[in-house]
């Protein structure tokens, strides 16, 4: 799905506390474990480009792809604030993770912050895997994270409220999840209250994100059907994957 303009506008404010530098270091460390220590990355579902900027700062050339034009406007604006040597390693383009074809090959394709879980059907996820395969040479790596099924079933998502503010706006985001166990999905219904700090006027935005949770056997099967060999599955930010870890990270090599 493509985020709404309003959601995209406040996306970075929602995740201001997220440690993108540490997350990028985790990803590059995992890539390095399997032989990719530099080169050209595709960041599939790059959002506003915060991970991509960190990869570029670490020396990778990064091609960021996202289906949200609003997100990419913010990614390009971020690029303009970076040192020249970092900005020159970054480029962004609009495209759907299921269908985009850039005509280039990359050393690795990464897809982060649960972009894979937005692929709500088998057809969607396999199409995303084919996108990765089409952009990799033999032995290229595909790394992604997703919601991990055992953890979702063991501790189902609950209502959560998140508050954030800037000089111009204060934001309250209420997330109300609805489990859809026969589809292995969760419909996360967002109510977003935007308060103008100057006028105190309030705008309400309603949005639903359908998130798929996955299990190792199905991920491994769909990757194998897409031409990959699964190399590793770990919890997000490292360590052995367990049934209580909400976010799983998979690494696969193109055969």
N, C-alpha and C positions, 0 to 999 in steps of 0.2 A: 504494500500500500504506500501511497505518497501522503506525507503528513500535510495537514492543512496549513495555509499561510500563517494563521495565528499561532498554531503549535510550533511551527518552524521559527517564528519570530522570537519565541521565548524559550526555545530548546536549550540554548547555552546557559540561560539563567537557571533552568531546572537542574542542570548538571554542572553547575559552577564548581562544586566541591569534588568532582570526579578527577582522579589523578591520571590524566592522560599520559603524562611522561612515564610513570611507572608501568602503566598498562602497555605502552609501546615497547618498553624495555623487556617486559615479559614476552611479548610476541616475537621480537627480534631474537631474544635468547632461545626461544623454542625453535625458530627457523634455523638458527645457527647450530643447534643440536643435530639437525638433519642436513647440514651442509650449505645452507643459504646464509652467507654472512655479508652480503651486499648485493647491489644490482638494482633491478627494476621491479617494483611492486605494483600490482593492481589492488586498490582499496575499494572493494565492491560494497556499495552502500556506505559511502564515506561521510554522509551527513554534512556537517558544517566544517569538516576537514581538520578536526583537532588531532585525531590520531595520525592522519596523513602528514600534518606539519611536524609532528614528533619523529615520524619515520624519516622525513626529509632532513631533519636536524641531525639524525644519526648517520646520514650519508646515503640513504636510498633515494633513487629517483622514483617518484610516486605518481601514478595515474589514478586519481579519485573519480569514482563513478557513483552517481546517485540519481534516483528518479524524481527527486524534488527540486524543481528549479529554485524555489525559495531557499532551500538549504545551500544550494550551490552559489547563490548570490553571496551568502554569508561566508562560504568557504573562499571564494575569490577575494572578498574584502579582507579576510584573515591573511591570505597570501600576501596582500599588499602591505601588511604591517611587519613582515618577516625580513630578516637580513637577506640581501640579494642572493648570496650563495645558497641559502635555503630555499628562497622563493623560486629560483631557477630550476630546482629539482621537483617542483610541484606543478601539476596541471589537473584541471577538473573538466568533466563533461557529463551531460545528462544521459541517463540510460537506465533501463530496467535490469535488475540482476538476473532475470530469467532469459532475457533476449538480447542484451547489448553485445555487440561485436565491434571491437575497435580495430581489428586487422593487425594487431601486434601480439607478440609473445612476451611474457614476463617470467622472471625467475620464480616468483611466487604470487599467488592470489590470496589476499586476506579479506575476511568479512567479519566485522566485529560488532559488538553490542547487540547481539541477538538478531541481526539481519536474517539469519537462517530461520529463526522462529517466526518471522513474518511470512515465510513461505508455508502457507497453512495447509496445502494439500501435497500429496506425493508428487503430482505432476509439477507443481511449483518448485518443490525442493530439487527434484531431479533436473528440471530446467536450469536452476541455479548451478548445480553441479556440472552440467554440460557447458555452461558459460565459463566456469573455471577451467574445465578441461580444454576448451577451444583456445584459451589464452596461455596455455602452458606447453613447454616442450616436454619431451619424455624426461621423467625424473623431477619435473617441477613440482612445487609444493602448494597445496591448498589447505589453509588454516582458517577455522571459523569457530565461533562459540554459539551455543544455543541453550534454551531452557532444558534442563535435564529432568526427564520424566519421573524417576523414582522420588526425587525431592519434591516435585510439584504434587504428586499424589500423597506423599507422606506428610506434607505440610501445605495444604492448598492455599493459594494467594488470598489475602484478606484485604479489607478496605484500608487504604492508606491515604494520608493527607500530607501534602508537601507544600511548604511555604518558601517563597523566595522574593527578593525585591531588588530593584535598582533605584536610581535617583528619580526615574520617571514613572515607574510602575511597581506595584506590589501584586504578587501572583499567589493564588491558592489553587492547588491542583488536587482534586479528590479522585482517587482511582477505586472503582467498584468492580471487582472481577466476578465473572460468571463462568463456572466450569462447564465445559462441553465434553464430557469424558468419552463419548462414543467417537468423537473426532480427534481426540488428543489435543484439544485447543482450549484456550481461555479467552473469553471476550472481556477485555479491560475497558470499562466504560469510564471515560474521563469527563468530569465537570471542572472547567477551568474558570476561575473568577479573576478578572483583570481589573485592578483599581488604579485609576489615574491619580498619581500622587498630588497633582496640582488641583484638579477639580473634584476629586473623590467620586467621580462617576465610575460605575461598575459595569463591566461587560461580561456576559456569560458565554462560554464556548463549550459545546458538547462534541465529543469525538469518541469513537470506539476503535481500539486496536485489537485485532484478532491474532493471538499468539499461540504458536504450536509448541508443545513440549515433546521431546524426542527421547528415544531409548537407544542404547548402543547397538543392538542387533539390527534395527531398522536403518540407522545411520550407516552402519558398515555395509549393509546390503545395497542401499541406494548409491553409495560411493563406488562400490565394486561394479555395479551396473553402469556407472558413468565413466569407468575406465581408471579408477583409482585403487591404490593399495593403502589401507589404513595403517599408519605407523604408530599413532599414539592417541590416547584420550586421557586428559588430565582435568583437574578442576581449574576454573578460571583463576589466574594469578599464581598457579603452580601447586603441585602436590598431588597425591593420589586421589583419583576421583572416587567419591563415596555417595551413598544414597541420600545424603543430606545436603549435597552441593547443588544449588539451584542452577548454576551455570557450568556447563561442560565445554571443554575445548578439544577439538579434534584436529589432527594433522594427518593429511593423506598425500601420497606421492602418485603422480600420473604414471601409469604403466606404459 
